[in-house]
Amino acid sequence: MKAIKSLQSQPTYRMKRKLLMTAVLAIAVNSLAMAAPSPEPGKEGKPARQEKAGKVKPYPLKTCIVSGDALEAMDDTVAFTHKGQEIKLCCKPCKKDFDKDPAKYLRKLKAR
C-alpha cells in the first residue's frame, strides 16, 4: 500500500515543484524588468536629430514668420529646427506653407 501512495504523490510533488520554479522565475524576470532604466517621457523611438554645429540659433521674433500673427496669442504653436535655425510658427497649416518654400521664409527672417 505504501508503494502505491508514494507513486501517486510523486507526480503531485513534481507538479508543485514546477509550479514553484515557474513562479520564482516569473518574479525574477519581473524584478529585472522593473529595475531596468525606463526611457524619458517623450523620448521613445528615434532621438532628435542633432545639427552639425550642435548650436541652434534662437528664434528672434515674437510673430509667426509665415502669417505674421503674434505667437503669444496662439495655443498650438509649432517649434522646430531648420538648418541650425529655430523656427516658431503659430499653427500646423503655417508649417505646411513653410515646408513648401523654406528659403522664402528664411529670407524674411534674415531681413528682420
Steps between C-alpha positions, in 0.01 A plus 500: 500500500778746585660447162177597322459817708859607438455454125182708506665780694802526269318665205337744740837584651652552156211719389523712816875532451458611136232749600721641775800531265283671237373750759852574622620549144207733418572711809870521412428609142247757620750638753766538233257675268399744774863573586595585140518873428195624315525753217416860577144604417479614141832340410363178352613403155781674323688778678468852365739575217791715609622780279859481376623798699304393807380856560163621391436869437202614708189634329526881532138597422183509705288441191445212260736532202226371265181676610637787708268415792625542856629173642394583855132506399508150350449179695627254240834649402742283304874517575772315309856537375581557133867499397621620840232768539215466747167577332175577681169505320151574622334181372535178300366650174783755513744209535364357174551837330852527641587150375392594146758781476727526807752726321232767456428514873865475602569806282223681688658397827844625399355830372351580842 
